[in-house]
Amino acid sequence: MSVHEEEPPESFSKRVFYAASLAVAFGIVACATTQSAPTPTERAADASIAGQVRVALNSDQQLYARHVDIWVNQGVVRLGGYVWSPEDFALARNDAQRVPGVKAVEVRMELLRGGMAK
């Protein structure tokens, strides 16, 4: 007579969870690696947009944009760095959206209050 031990249910569900997590991770990596590198023309267009966004931000008398970083990839502008008031988020986004060629604006800036990022 052989003794057969059943696996505890939580062990099976953990295996399913790990397998699903691994599948999702492979899917993310596959999607991230299928993007083609920008062409020289696209890089030049992005650089031009970044310069125009910088001019727009610096020209806004209501916005102190010295600590705002600008990245552009295929017309999508990402704003990083720091601003000093909650209104600055909207001002920076609106200024960037007005630049010709901008497809979208992602705001990833942080609010700096009293010398500390919040």
PDB file as gemmi writes it, atoms N, CA and C in Angstrom:
CRYST1    1.000    1.000    1.000  90.00  90.00  90.00 P 1                      
ATOM      1  N   MET A   1       0.839  -1.163   0.000  1.00  0.00           N  
ATOM      2  CA  MET A   1       0.000   0.000   0.000  1.00  0.00           C  
ATOM      3  C   MET A   1       0.892   1.236   0.000  1.00  0.00           C  
ATOM      4  N   SER A   2       0.698   2.106  -0.984  1.00  0.00           N  
ATOM      5  CA  SER A   2       1.533   3.307  -1.064  1.00  0.00           C  
ATOM      6  C   SER A   2       0.816   4.482  -0.420  1.00  0.00           C  
ATOM      7  N   VAL A   3       1.632   5.332   0.132  1.00  0.00           N  
ATOM      8  CA  VAL A   3       1.088   6.524   0.783  1.00  0.00           C  
ATOM      9  C   VAL A   3       1.237   7.680  -0.199  1.00  0.00           C  
ATOM     10  N   HIS A   4       0.159   8.339  -0.482  1.00  0.00           N  
ATOM     11  CA  HIS A   4       0.173   9.458  -1.418  1.00  0.00           C  
ATOM     12  C   HIS A   4      -0.219  10.728  -0.670  1.00  0.00           C  
ATOM     13  N   GLU A   5       0.710  11.683  -0.668  1.00  0.00           N  
ATOM     14  CA  GLU A   5       0.425  12.948   0.016  1.00  0.00           C  
ATOM     15  C   GLU A   5      -0.082  13.959  -1.001  1.00  0.00           C  
ATOM     16  N   GLU A   6      -1.135  14.643  -0.645  1.00  0.00           N  
ATOM     17  CA  GLU A   6      -1.647  15.694  -1.515  1.00  0.00           C  
ATOM     18  C   GLU A   6      -0.915  16.999  -1.206  1.00  0.00           C  
ATOM     19  N   GLU A   7      -0.720  17.782  -2.276  1.00  0.00           N  
ATOM     20  CA  GLU A   7      -0.102  19.090  -2.094  1.00  0.00           C  
ATOM     21  C   GLU A   7      -1.099  20.010  -1.421  1.00  0.00           C  
ATOM     22  N   PRO A   8      -0.617  20.821  -0.500  1.00  0.00           N  
ATOM     23  CA  PRO A   8      -1.526  21.800   0.101  1.00  0.00           C  
ATOM     24  C   PRO A   8      -2.022  22.758  -0.975  1.00  0.00           C  
ATOM     25  N   PRO A   9      -3.273  23.221  -0.905  1.00  0.00           N  
ATOM     26  CA  PRO A   9      -3.834  24.100  -1.929  1.00  0.00           C  
ATOM     27  C   PRO A   9      -3.039  25.387  -2.109  1.00  0.00           C  
ATOM     28  N   GLU A  10      -2.478  25.932  -1.030  1.00  0.00           N  
ATOM     29  CA  GLU A  10      -1.741  27.179  -1.168  1.00  0.00           C  
ATOM     30  C   GLU A  10      -0.466  26.982  -1.994  1.00  0.00           C  
ATOM     31  N   SER A  11       0.107  25.805  -1.983  1.00  0.00           N  
ATOM     32  CA  SER A  11       1.294  25.542  -2.780  1.00  0.00           C  
ATOM     33  C   SER A  11       0.968  25.607  -4.269  1.00  0.00           C  
ATOM     34  N   PHE A  12      -0.173  25.025  -4.665  1.00  0.00           N  
ATOM     35  CA  PHE A  12      -0.586  25.062  -6.059  1.00  0.00           C  
ATOM     36  C   PHE A  12      -0.883  26.495  -6.489  1.00  0.00           C  
ATOM     37  N   SER A  13      -1.581  27.259  -5.662  1.00  0.00           N  
ATOM     38  CA  SER A  13      -1.925  28.638  -6.025  1.00  0.00           C  
ATOM     39  C   SER A  13      -0.677  29.512  -6.094  1.00  0.00           C  
ATOM     40  N   LYS A  14       0.311  29.227  -5.274  1.00  0.00           N  
ATOM     41  CA  LYS A  14       1.573  29.979  -5.357  1.00  0.00           C  
ATOM     42  C   LYS A  14       2.264  29.706  -6.686  1.00  0.00           C  
ATOM     43  N   ARG A  15       2.247  28.443  -7.105  1.00  0.00           N  
ATOM     44  CA  ARG A  15       2.872  28.099  -8.383  1.00  0.00           C  
ATOM     45  C   ARG A  15       2.171  28.793  -9.535  1.00  0.00           C  
ATOM     46  N   VAL A  16       0.848  28.831  -9.492  1.00  0.00           N  
ATOM     47  CA  VAL A  16       0.080  29.510 -10.535  1.00  0.00           C  
ATOM     48  C   VAL A  16       0.408  31.002 -10.525  1.00  0.00           C  
ATOM     49  N   PHE A  17       0.480  31.589  -9.336  1.00  0.00           N  
ATOM     50  CA  PHE A  17       0.820  33.005  -9.223  1.00  0.00           C  
ATOM     51  C   PHE A  17       2.205  33.289  -9.805  1.00  0.00           C  
ATOM     52  N   TYR A  18       3.190  32.467  -9.462  1.00  0.00           N  
ATOM     53  CA  TYR A  18       4.552  32.669  -9.978  1.00  0.00           C  
ATOM     54  C   TYR A  18       4.607  32.496 -11.496  1.00  0.00           C  
ATOM     55  N   ALA A  19       3.878  31.513 -12.003  1.00  0.00           N  
ATOM     56  CA  ALA A  19       3.861  31.288 -13.449  1.00  0.00           C  
ATOM     57  C   ALA A  19       3.215  32.472 -14.161  1.00  0.00           C  
ATOM     58  N   ALA A  20       2.120  32.982 -13.612  1.00  0.00           N  
ATOM     59  CA  ALA A  20       1.446  34.142 -14.227  1.00  0.00           C  
ATOM     60  C   ALA A  20       2.338  35.372 -14.159  1.00  0.00           C  
ATOM     61  N   SER A  21       3.014  35.568 -13.035  1.00  0.00           N  
ATOM     62  CA  SER A  21       3.924  36.707 -12.894  1.00  0.00           C  
ATOM     63  C   SER A  21       5.054  36.635 -13.899  1.00  0.00           C  
ATOM     64  N   LEU A  22       5.589  35.461 -14.096  1.00  0.00           N  
ATOM     65  CA  LEU A  22       6.667  35.268 -15.061  1.00  0.00           C  
ATOM     66  C   LEU A  22       6.186  35.555 -16.477  1.00  0.00           C  
ATOM     67  N   ALA A  23       4.992  35.107 -16.801  1.00  0.00           N  
ATOM     68  CA  ALA A  23       4.431  35.355 -18.138  1.00  0.00           C  
ATOM     69  C   ALA A  23       4.233  36.846 -18.370  1.00  0.00           C  
ATOM     70  N   VAL A  24       3.736  37.568 -17.352  1.00  0.00           N  
ATOM     71  CA  VAL A  24       3.550  39.016 -17.478  1.00  0.00           C  
ATOM     72  C   VAL A  24       4.901  39.704 -17.649  1.00  0.00           C  
ATOM     73  N   ALA A  25       5.899  39.286 -16.884  1.00  0.00           N  
ATOM     74  CA  ALA A  25       7.231  39.893 -17.003  1.00  0.00           C  
ATOM     75  C   ALA A  25       7.807  39.688 -18.397  1.00  0.00           C  
ATOM     76  N   PHE A  26       7.680  38.491 -18.937  1.00  0.00           N  
ATOM     77  CA  PHE A  26       8.169  38.245 -20.303  1.00  0.00           C  
ATOM     78  C   PHE A  26       7.407  39.095 -21.317  1.00  0.00           C  
ATOM     79  N   GLY A  27       6.112  39.267 -21.101  1.00  0.00           N  
ATOM     80  CA  GLY A  27       5.313  40.092 -22.003  1.00  0.00           C  
ATOM     81  C   GLY A  27       5.748  41.542 -21.989  1.00  0.00           C  
ATOM     82  N   ILE A  28       6.041  42.062 -20.806  1.00  0.00           N  
ATOM     83  CA  ILE A  28       6.509  43.450 -20.691  1.00  0.00           C  
ATOM     84  C   ILE A  28       7.846  43.617 -21.391  1.00  0.00           C  
ATOM     85  N   VAL A  29       8.756  42.688 -21.166  1.00  0.00           N  
ATOM     86  CA  VAL A  29      10.072  42.760 -21.812  1.00  0.00           C  
ATOM     87  C   VAL A  29       9.924  42.672 -23.329  1.00  0.00           C  
ATOM     88  N   ALA A  30       9.057  41.796 -23.800  1.00  0.00           N  
ATOM     89  CA  ALA A  30       8.864  41.652 -25.241  1.00  0.00           C  
ATOM     90  C   ALA A  30       8.310  42.930 -25.848  1.00  0.00           C  
ATOM     91  N   CYS A  31       7.361  43.557 -25.175  1.00  0.00           N  
ATOM     92  CA  CYS A  31       6.788  44.806 -25.696  1.00  0.00           C  
ATOM     93  C   CYS A  31       7.811  45.928 -25.665  1.00  0.00           C  
ATOM     94  N   ALA A  32       8.627  45.972 -24.631  1.00  0.00           N  
ATOM     95  CA  ALA A  32       9.611  47.042 -24.502  1.00  0.00           C  
ATOM     96  C   ALA A  32      10.708  46.918 -25.547  1.00  0.00           C  
ATOM     97  N   THR A  33      11.000  45.724 -25.990  1.00  0.00           N  
ATOM     98  CA  THR A  33      12.104  45.548 -26.923  1.00  0.00           C  
ATOM     99  C   THR A  33      11.663  45.598 -28.377  1.00  0.00           C  
ATOM    100  N   THR A  34      10.354  45.714 -28.645  1.00  0.00           N  
ATOM    101  CA  THR A  34       9.911  45.742 -30.025  1.00  0.00           C  
ATOM    102  C   THR A  34       9.884  47.147 -30.609  1.00  0.00           C  
ATOM    103  N   GLN A  35      10.084  48.180 -29.777  1.00  0.00           N  
ATOM    104  CA  GLN A  35      10.123  49.537 -30.295  1.00  0.00           C  
ATOM    105  C   GLN A  35      11.385  49.722 -31.121  1.00  0.00           C  
ATOM    106  N   SER A  36      11.212  50.335 -32.277  1.00  0.00           N  
ATOM    107  CA  SER A  36      12.377  50.591 -33.107  1.00  0.00           C  
ATOM    108  C   SER A  36      13.057  51.875 -32.648  1.00  0.00           C  
ATOM    109  N   ALA A  37      14.339  51.953 -32.894  1.00  0.00           N  
ATOM    110  CA  ALA A  37      15.103  53.140 -32.538  1.00  0.00           C  
ATOM    111  C   ALA A  37      14.653  54.306 -33.408  1.00  0.00           C  
ATOM    112  N   PRO A  38      14.621  55.502 -32.830  1.00  0.00           N  
ATOM    113  CA  PRO A  38      14.207  56.648 -33.634  1.00  0.00           C  
ATOM    114  C   PRO A  38      15.197  56.925 -34.763  1.00  0.00           C  
ATOM    115  N   THR A  39      14.662  57.361 -35.873  1.00  0.00           N  
ATOM    116  CA  THR A  39      15.505  57.709 -37.016  1.00  0.00           C  
ATOM    117  C   THR A  39      16.177  59.054 -36.747  1.00  0.00           C  
ATOM    118  N   PRO A  40      17.215  59.395 -37.503  1.00  0.00           N  
ATOM    119  CA  PRO A  40      17.832  60.718 -37.333  1.00  0.00           C  
ATOM    120  C   PRO A  40      16.819  61.857 -37.512  1.00  0.00           C  
ATOM    121  N   THR A  41      15.884  61.695 -38.421  1.00  0.00           N  
ATOM    122  CA  THR A  41      14.866  62.722 -38.638  1.00  0.00           C  
ATOM    123  C   THR A  41      13.970  62.867 -37.406  1.00  0.00           C  
ATOM    124  N   GLU A  42      13.576  61.722 -36.800  1.00  0.00           N  
ATOM    125  CA  GLU A  42      12.746  61.762 -35.592  1.00  0.00           C  
ATOM    126  C   GLU A  42      13.511  62.383 -34.425  1.00  0.00           C  
ATOM    127  N   ARG A  43      14.798  62.034 -34.307  1.00  0.00           N  
ATOM    128  CA  ARG A  43      15.609  62.611 -33.231  1.00  0.00           C  
ATOM    129  C   ARG A  43      15.728  64.124 -33.404  1.00  0.00           C  
ATOM    130  N   ALA A  44      15.903  64.581 -34.635  1.00  0.00           N  
ATOM    131  CA  ALA A  44      16.004  66.016 -34.896  1.00  0.00           C  
ATOM    132  C   ALA A  44      14.680  66.714 -34.574  1.00  0.00           C  
ATOM    133  N   ALA A  45      13.569  66.092 -34.957  1.00  0.00           N  
ATOM    134  CA  ALA A  45      12.251  66.666 -34.658  1.00  0.00           C  
ATOM    135  C   ALA A  45      12.025  66.743 -33.152  1.00  0.00           C  
ATOM    136  N   ASP A  46      12.397  65.693 -32.428  1.00  0.00           N  
ATOM    137  CA  ASP A  46      12.250  65.690 -30.977  1.00  0.00           C  
ATOM    138  C   ASP A  46      13.121  66.757 -30.328  1.00  0.00           C  
ATOM    139  N   ALA A  47      14.342  66.928 -30.822  1.00  0.00           N  
ATOM    140  CA  ALA A  47      15.244  67.953 -30.286  1.00  0.00           C  
ATOM    141  C   ALA A  47      14.667  69.348 -30.536  1.00  0.00           C  
ATOM    142  N   SER A  48      14.094  69.536 -31.698  1.00  0.00           N  
ATOM    143  CA  SER A  48      13.477  70.820 -32.019  1.00  0.00           C  
ATOM    144  C   SER A  48      12.289  71.100 -31.103  1.00  0.00           C  
ATOM    145  N   ILE A  49      11.461  70.092 -30.891  1.00  0.00           N  
ATOM    146  CA  ILE A  49      10.308  70.244 -29.997  1.00  0.00           C  
ATOM    147  C   ILE A  49      10.786  70.564 -28.583  1.00  0.00           C  
ATOM    148  N   ALA A  50      11.817  69.862 -28.120  1.00  0.00           N  
ATOM    149  CA  ALA A  50      12.337  70.110 -26.774  1.00  0.00           C  
ATOM    150  C   ALA A  50      12.809  71.557 -26.639  1.00  0.00           C  
ATOM    151  N   GLY A  51      13.481  72.059 -27.644  1.00  0.00           N  
ATOM    152  CA  GLY A  51      13.944  73.448 -27.614  1.00  0.00           C  
ATOM    153  C   GLY A  51      12.785  74.431 -27.589  1.00  0.00           C  
ATOM    154  N   GLN A  52      11.761  74.153 -28.380  1.00  0.00           N  
ATOM    155  CA  GLN A  52      10.588  75.030 -28.409  1.00  0.00           C  
ATOM    156  C   GLN A  52       9.816  74.989 -27.091  1.00  0.00           C  
ATOM    157  N   VAL A  53       9.758  73.805 -26.473  1.00  0.00           N  
ATOM    158  CA  VAL A  53       9.101  73.691 -25.166  1.00  0.00           C  
ATOM    159  C   VAL A  53       9.887  74.487 -24.131  1.00  0.00           C  
ATOM    160  N   ARG A  54      11.216  74.400 -24.171  1.00  0.00           N  
ATOM    161  CA  ARG A  54      12.060  75.156 -23.234  1.00  0.00           C  
ATOM    162  C   ARG A  54      11.793  76.651 -23.380  1.00  0.00           C  
ATOM    163  N   VAL A  55      11.728  77.134 -24.621  1.00  0.00           N  
ATOM    164  CA  VAL A  55      11.452  78.553 -24.862  1.00  0.00           C  
ATOM    165  C   VAL A  55      10.076  78.924 -24.323  1.00  0.00           C  
ATOM    166  N   ALA A  56       9.074  78.073 -24.574  1.00  0.00           N  
ATOM    167  CA  ALA A  56       7.715  78.346 -24.098  1.00  0.00           C  
ATOM    168  C   ALA A  56       7.661  78.420 -22.575  1.00  0.00           C  
ATOM    169  N   LEU A  57       8.327  77.489 -21.906  1.00  0.00           N  
ATOM    170  CA  LEU A  57       8.321  77.491 -20.437  1.00  0.00           C  
ATOM    171  C   LEU A  57       9.033  78.725 -19.889  1.00  0.00           C  
ATOM    172  N   ASN A  58      10.191  79.040 -20.459  1.00  0.00           N  
ATOM    173  CA  ASN A  58      10.961  80.185 -19.972  1.00  0.00           C  
ATOM    174  C   ASN A  58      10.288  81.510 -20.298  1.00  0.00           C  
ATOM    175  N   SER A  59       9.444  81.546 -21.309  1.00  0.00           N  
ATOM    176  CA  SER A  59       8.746  82.777 -21.695  1.00  0.00           C  
ATOM    177  C   SER A  59       7.522  83.048 -20.829  1.00  0.00           C  
ATOM    178  N   ASP A  60       7.043  82.054 -20.123  1.00  0.00           N  
ATOM    179  CA  ASP A  60       5.867  82.212 -19.274  1.00  0.00           C  
ATOM    180  C   ASP A  60       6.266  82.956 -18.005  1.00  0.00           C  
ATOM    181  N   GLN A  61       5.782  84.187 -17.876  1.00  0.00           N  
ATOM    182  CA  GLN A  61       6.141  85.030 -16.730  1.00  0.00           C  
ATOM    183  C   GLN A  61       5.568  84.517 -15.406  1.00  0.00           C  
ATOM    184  N   GLN A  62       4.568  83.638 -15.465  1.00  0.00           N  
ATOM    185  CA  GLN A  62       3.955  83.101 -14.252  1.00  0.00           C  
ATOM    186  C   GLN A  62       4.643  81.824 -13.765  1.00  0.00           C  
ATOM    187  N   LEU A  63       5.578  81.309 -14.542  1.00  0.00           N  
ATOM    188  CA  LEU A  63       6.198  80.014 -14.243  1.00  0.00           C  
ATOM    189  C   LEU A  63       7.701  80.159 -14.083  1.00  0.00           C  
ATOM    190  N   TYR A  64       8.228  79.656 -12.977  1.00  0.00           N  
ATOM    191  CA  TYR A  64       9.673  79.578 -12.795  1.00  0.00           C  
ATOM    192  C   TYR A  64      10.081  78.171 -13.230  1.00  0.00           C  
ATOM    193  N   ALA A  65      10.629  78.081 -14.445  1.00  0.00           N  
ATOM    194  CA  ALA A  65      10.861  76.773 -15.064  1.00  0.00           C  
ATOM    195  C   ALA A  65      12.320  76.354 -15.071  1.00  0.00           C  
ATOM    196  N   ARG A  66      13.139  77.004 -14.293  1.00  0.00           N  
ATOM    197  CA  ARG A  66      14.576  76.705 -14.305  1.00  0.00           C  
ATOM    198  C   ARG A  66      14.876  75.250 -13.921  1.00  0.00           C  
ATOM    199  N   HIS A  67      14.030  74.669 -13.072  1.00  0.00           N  
ATOM    200  CA  HIS A  67      14.280  73.306 -12.586  1.00  0.00           C  
ATOM    201  C   HIS A  67      13.387  72.269 -13.254  1.00  0.00           C  
ATOM    202  N   VAL A  68      12.812  72.632 -14.398  1.00  0.00           N  
ATOM    203  CA  VAL A  68      11.973  71.693 -15.139  1.00  0.00           C  
ATOM    204  C   VAL A  68      12.831  71.033 -16.218  1.00  0.00           C  
ATOM    205  N   ASP A  69      12.854  69.725 -16.209  1.00  0.00           N  
ATOM    206  CA  ASP A  69      13.584  68.949 -17.212  1.00  0.00           C  
ATOM    207  C   ASP A  69      12.626  68.548 -18.320  1.00  0.00           C  
ATOM    208  N   ILE A  70      13.144  68.495 -19.546  1.00  0.00           N  
ATOM    209  CA  ILE A  70      12.300  68.194 -20.705  1.00  0.00           C  
ATOM    210  C   ILE A  70      12.914  67.046 -21.486  1.00  0.00           C  
ATOM    211  N   TRP A  71      12.122  66.007 -21.746  1.00  0.00           N  
ATOM    212  CA  TRP A  71      12.505  64.907 -22.622  1.00  0.00           C  
ATOM    213  C   TRP A  71      11.422  64.767 -23.672  1.00  0.00           C  
ATOM    214  N   VAL A  72      11.804  64.482 -24.893  1.00  0.00           N  
ATOM    215  CA  VAL A  72      10.827  64.280 -25.962  1.00  0.00           C  
ATOM    216  C   VAL A  72      11.166  62.989 -26.691  1.00  0.00           C  
ATOM    217  N   ASN A  73      10.156  62.162 -26.913  1.00  0.00           N  
ATOM    218  CA  ASN A  73      10.322  60.925 -27.662  1.00  0.00           C  
ATOM    219  C   ASN A  73       9.133  60.785 -28.602  1.00  0.00           C  
ATOM    220  N   GLN A  74       9.389  60.898 -29.887  1.00  0.00           N  
ATOM    221  CA  GLN A  74       8.368  60.777 -30.922  1.00  0.00           C  
ATOM    222  C   GLN A  74       7.200  61.723 -30.677  1.00  0.00           C  
ATOM    223  N   GLY A  75       7.518  62.943 -30.281  1.00  0.00           N  
ATOM    224  CA  GLY A  75       6.508  63.969 -30.083  1.00  0.00           C  
ATOM    225  C   GLY A  75       5.837  63.973 -28.725  1.00  0.00           C  
ATOM    226  N   VAL A  76       6.135  62.991 -27.885  1.00  0.00           N  
ATOM    227  CA  VAL A  76       5.567  62.936 -26.538  1.00  0.00           C  
ATOM    228  C   VAL A  76       6.555  63.610 -25.587  1.00  0.00           C  
ATOM    229  N   VAL A  77       6.097  64.676 -24.939  1.00  0.00           N  
ATOM    230  CA  VAL A  77       6.932  65.463 -24.042  1.00  0.00           C  
ATOM    231  C   VAL A  77       6.747  64.956 -22.625  1.00  0.00           C  
ATOM    232  N   ARG A  78       7.871  64.738 -21.950  1.00  0.00           N  
ATOM    233  CA  ARG A  78       7.833  64.366 -20.526  1.00  0.00           C  
ATOM    234  C   ARG A  78       8.518  65.482 -19.755  1.00  0.00           C  
ATOM    235  N   LEU A  79       7.801  66.055 -18.804  1.00  0.00           N  
ATOM    236  CA  LEU A  79       8.332  67.125 -17.971  1.00  0.00           C  
ATOM    237  C   LEU A  79       8.679  66.555 -16.604  1.00  0.00           C  
ATOM    238  N   GLY A  80       9.924  66.730 -16.192  1.00  0.00           N  
ATOM    239  CA  GLY A  80      10.374  66.259 -14.886  1.00  0.00           C  
ATOM    240  C   GLY A  80      10.966  67.414 -14.113  1.00  0.00           C  
ATOM    241  N   GLY A  81      11.593  67.103 -13.006  1.00  0.00           N  
ATOM    242  CA  GLY A  81      12.217  68.133 -12.187  1.00  0.00           C  
ATOM    243  C   GLY A  81      11.273  68.634 -11.115  1.00  0.00           C  
ATOM    244  N   TYR A  82      11.407  69.926 -10.790  1.00  0.00           N  
ATOM    245  CA  TYR A  82      10.681  70.502  -9.667  1.00  0.00           C  
ATOM    246  C   TYR A  82       9.960  71.777 -10.059  1.00  0.00           C  
ATOM    247  N   VAL A  83       8.816  72.008  -9.433  1.00  0.00           N  
ATOM    248  CA  VAL A  83       8.103  73.273  -9.519  1.00  0.00           C  
ATOM    249  C   VAL A  83       7.785  73.718  -8.098  1.00  0.00           C  
ATOM    250  N   TRP A  84       7.363  74.970  -7.967  1.00  0.00           N  
ATOM    251  CA  TRP A  84       7.214  75.567  -6.649  1.00  0.00           C  
ATOM    252  C   TRP A  84       5.774  75.660  -6.164  1.00  0.00           C  
ATOM    253  N   SER A  85       4.809  75.539  -7.065  1.00  0.00           N  
ATOM    254  CA  SER A  85       3.411  75.625  -6.633  1.00  0.00           C  
ATOM    255  C   SER A  85       2.561  74.639  -7.437  1.00  0.00           C  
ATOM    256  N   PRO A  86       1.414  74.247  -6.892  1.00  0.00           N  
ATOM    257  CA  PRO A  86       0.539  73.321  -7.624  1.00  0.00           C  
ATOM    258  C   PRO A  86       0.092  73.880  -8.980  1.00  0.00           C  
ATOM    259  N   GLU A  87      -0.062  75.193  -9.077  1.00  0.00           N  
ATOM    260  CA  GLU A  87      -0.473  75.816 -10.331  1.00  0.00           C  
ATOM    261  C   GLU A  87       0.581  75.632 -11.423  1.00  0.00           C  
ATOM    262  N   ASP A  88       1.843  75.498 -11.018  1.00  0.00           N  
ATOM    263  CA  ASP A  88       2.927  75.344 -11.988  1.00  0.00           C  
ATOM    264  C   ASP A  88       2.798  74.066 -12.822  1.00  0.00           C  
ATOM    265  N   PHE A  89       2.189  73.033 -12.258  1.00  0.00           N  
ATOM    266  CA  PHE A  89       1.971  71.800 -13.015  1.00  0.00           C  
ATOM    267  C   PHE A  89       1.124  72.094 -14.258  1.00  0.00           C  
ATOM    268  N   ALA A  90       0.006  72.785 -14.033  1.00  0.00           N  
ATOM    269  CA  ALA A  90      -0.906  73.106 -15.142  1.00  0.00           C  
ATOM    270  C   ALA A  90      -0.269  74.089 -16.111  1.00  0.00           C  
ATOM    271  N   LEU A  91       0.432  75.097 -15.596  1.00  0.00           N  
ATOM    272  CA  LEU A  91       1.079  76.074 -16.469  1.00  0.00           C  
ATOM    273  C   LEU A  91       2.084  75.388 -17.388  1.00  0.00           C  
ATOM    274  N   ALA A  92       2.915  74.531 -16.821  1.00  0.00           N  
ATOM    275  CA  ALA A  92       3.943  73.851 -17.621  1.00  0.00           C  
ATOM    276  C   ALA A  92       3.297  72.939 -18.659  1.00  0.00           C  
ATOM    277  N   ARG A  93       2.288  72.192 -18.270  1.00  0.00           N  
ATOM    278  CA  ARG A  93       1.602  71.298 -19.208  1.00  0.00           C  
ATOM    279  C   ARG A  93       0.976  72.107 -20.346  1.00  0.00           C  
ATOM    280  N   ASN A  94       0.281  73.171 -20.015  1.00  0.00           N  
ATOM    281  CA  ASN A  94      -0.375  73.983 -21.042  1.00  0.00           C  
ATOM    282  C   ASN A  94       0.637  74.623 -21.989  1.00  0.00           C  
ATOM    283  N   ASP A  95       1.735  75.139 -21.434  1.00  0.00           N  
ATOM    284  CA  ASP A  95       2.768  75.746 -22.279  1.00  0.00           C  
ATOM    285  C   ASP A  95       3.341  74.714 -23.250  1.00  0.00           C  
ATOM    286  N   ALA A  96       3.610  73.510 -22.746  1.00  0.00           N  
ATOM    287  CA  ALA A  96       4.183  72.464 -23.595  1.00  0.00           C  
ATOM    288  C   ALA A  96       3.185  72.006 -24.662  1.00  0.00           C  
ATOM    289  N   GLN A  97       1.913  71.898 -24.310  1.00  0.00           N  
ATOM    290  CA  GLN A  97       0.905  71.424 -25.261  1.00  0.00           C  
ATOM    291  C   GLN A  97       0.692  72.388 -26.419  1.00  0.00           C  
ATOM    292  N   ARG A  98       1.010  73.656 -26.210  1.00  0.00           N  
ATOM    293  CA  ARG A  98       0.828  74.658 -27.268  1.00  0.00           C  
ATOM    294  C   ARG A  98       1.917  74.604 -28.339  1.00  0.00           C  
ATOM    295  N   VAL A  99       2.989  73.890 -28.083  1.00  0.00           N  
ATOM    296  CA  VAL A  99       4.101  73.817 -29.045  1.00  0.00           C  
ATOM    297  C   VAL A  99       3.686  72.913 -30.209  1.00  0.00           C  
ATOM    298  N   PRO A 100       3.848  73.396 -31.446  1.00  0.00           N  
ATOM    299  CA  PRO A 100       3.511  72.573 -32.611  1.00  0.00           C  
ATOM    300  C   PRO A 100       4.334  71.277 -32.629  1.00  0.00           C  
ATOM    301  N   GLY A 101       3.681  70.181 -32.947  1.00  0.00           N  
ATOM    302  CA  GLY A 101       4.346  68.886 -33.026  1.00  0.00           C  
ATOM    303  C   GLY A 101       4.238  68.053 -31.768  1.00  0.00           C  
ATOM    304  N   VAL A 102       3.775  68.659 -30.665  1.00  0.00           N  
ATOM    305  CA  VAL A 102       3.618  67.920 -29.410  1.00  0.00           C  
ATOM    306  C   VAL A 102       2.360  67.076 -29.502  1.00  0.00           C  
ATOM    307  N   LYS A 103       2.533  65.760 -29.314  1.00  0.00           N  
ATOM    308  CA  LYS A 103       1.401  64.828 -29.376  1.00  0.00           C  
ATOM    309  C   LYS A 103       0.746  64.638 -28.018  1.00  0.00           C  
ATOM    310  N   ALA A 104       1.557  64.650 -26.963  1.00  0.00           N  
ATOM    311  CA  ALA A 104       1.051  64.455 -25.600  1.00  0.00           C  
ATOM    312  C   ALA A 104       2.080  65.004 -24.629  1.00  0.00           C  
ATOM    313  N   VAL A 105       1.633  65.273 -23.406  1.00  0.00           N  
ATOM    314  CA  VAL A 105       2.535  65.771 -22.363  1.00  0.00           C  
ATOM    315  C   VAL A 105       2.334  64.923 -21.120  1.00  0.00           C  
ATOM    316  N   GLU A 106       3.427  64.365 -20.618  1.00  0.00           N  
ATOM    317  CA  GLU A 106       3.420  63.624 -19.355  1.00  0.00           C  
ATOM    318  C   GLU A 106       4.088  64.502 -18.304  1.00  0.00           C  
ATOM    319  N   VAL A 107       3.404  64.753 -17.214  1.00  0.00           N  
ATOM    320  CA  VAL A 107       3.955  65.584 -16.149  1.00  0.00           C  
ATOM    321  C   VAL A 107       4.450  64.676 -15.036  1.00  0.00           C  
ATOM    322  N   ARG A 108       5.746  64.684 -14.844  1.00  0.00           N  
ATOM    323  CA  ARG A 108       6.353  63.871 -13.780  1.00  0.00           C  
ATOM    324  C   ARG A 108       7.168  64.749 -12.838  1.00  0.00           C  
ATOM    325  N   MET A 109       6.782  66.004 -12.761  1.00  0.00           N  
ATOM    326  CA  MET A 109       7.480  66.948 -11.893  1.00  0.00           C  
ATOM    327  C   MET A 109       7.072  66.702 -10.446  1.00  0.00           C  
ATOM    328  N   GLU A 110       7.902  67.178  -9.559  1.00  0.00           N  
ATOM    329  CA  GLU A 110       7.608  67.098  -8.132  1.00  0.00           C  
ATOM    330  C   GLU A 110       7.425  68.498  -7.603  1.00  0.00           C  
ATOM    331  N   LEU A 111       6.607  68.604  -6.567  1.00  0.00           N  
ATOM    332  CA  LEU A 111       6.349  69.885  -5.918  1.00  0.00           C  
ATOM    333  C   LEU A 111       7.386  70.082  -4.830  1.00  0.00           C  
ATOM    334  N   LEU A 112       8.082  71.215  -4.875  1.00  0.00           N  
ATOM    335  CA  LEU A 112       9.117  71.515  -3.889  1.00  0.00           C  
ATOM    336  C   LEU A 112       8.572  72.571  -2.959  1.00  0.00           C  
ATOM    337  N   ARG A 113       8.488  72.234  -1.699  1.00  0.00           N  
ATOM    338  CA  ARG A 113       7.996  73.178  -0.678  1.00  0.00           C  
ATOM    339  C   ARG A 113       9.006  73.258   0.436  1.00  0.00           C  
ATOM    340  N   GLY A 114       9.391  74.430   0.780  1.00  0.00           N  
ATOM    341  CA  GLY A 114      10.302  74.616   1.904  1.00  0.00           C  
ATOM    342  C   GLY A 114      11.632  73.902   1.715  1.00  0.00           C  
ATOM    343  N   GLY A 115      12.062  73.747   0.459  1.00  0.00           N  
ATOM    344  CA  GLY A 115      13.345  73.126   0.201  1.00  0.00           C  
ATOM    345  C   GLY A 115      13.323  71.612   0.188  1.00  0.00           C  
ATOM    346  N   MET A 116      12.130  71.010   0.314  1.00  0.00           N  
ATOM    347  CA  MET A 116      12.037  69.552   0.320  1.00  0.00           C  
ATOM    348  C   MET A 116      11.003  69.096  -0.691  1.00  0.00           C  
ATOM    349  N   ALA A 117      11.330  68.061  -1.437  1.00  0.00           N  
ATOM    350  CA  ALA A 117      10.372  67.500  -2.409  1.00  0.00           C  
ATOM    351  C   ALA A 117       9.297  66.742  -1.651  1.00  0.00           C  
ATOM    352  N   LYS A 118       8.064  66.939  -2.035  1.00  0.00           N  
ATOM    353  CA  LYS A 118       6.932  66.244  -1.404  1.00  0.00           C  
ATOM    354  C   LYS A 118       6.343  65.277  -2.371  1.00  0.00           C  
TER     355      LYS A 118                                                      
END                                                                             
